[in-house]
Amino acid sequence: LEHHLTQEELAPELEISRSTLGMYETGKREPDFETLEIIADFFNVDMNYLIGFSDDPQDWEKIGNEEGIFPPKGYEGD
């Protein structure tokens, strides 16, 4: 809704059927890990946000710190 996309418009972008997308939205089906990655990449959000582990779609560092997950020393990525 936030991106003003219909299921018919979004489904091809995610390379899934409209009916599959509808089942994801209603909770009748859950996406696999690869599909979660595609959805997260498309909307530029963290996967933890998609599955309800975070209320902040962009706070990857906070999520990692809360879970005790830290990047290796010398890591300079996002």
Number of C-alpha atoms within 10 A of each C-alpha: 6 4 7 8 10 10 17 13 11 18 17 12 13 17 12 12 15 17 12 16 21 15 14 13 12 10 10 9 12 15 14 8 10 9 14 18 17 15 20 17 13 12 11 12 17 21 20 18 17 17 11 10 12 16 12 15 17 15 14 16 13 13 19 12 11 9 9 8 11 12 12 7 6 6 8 7 5 6
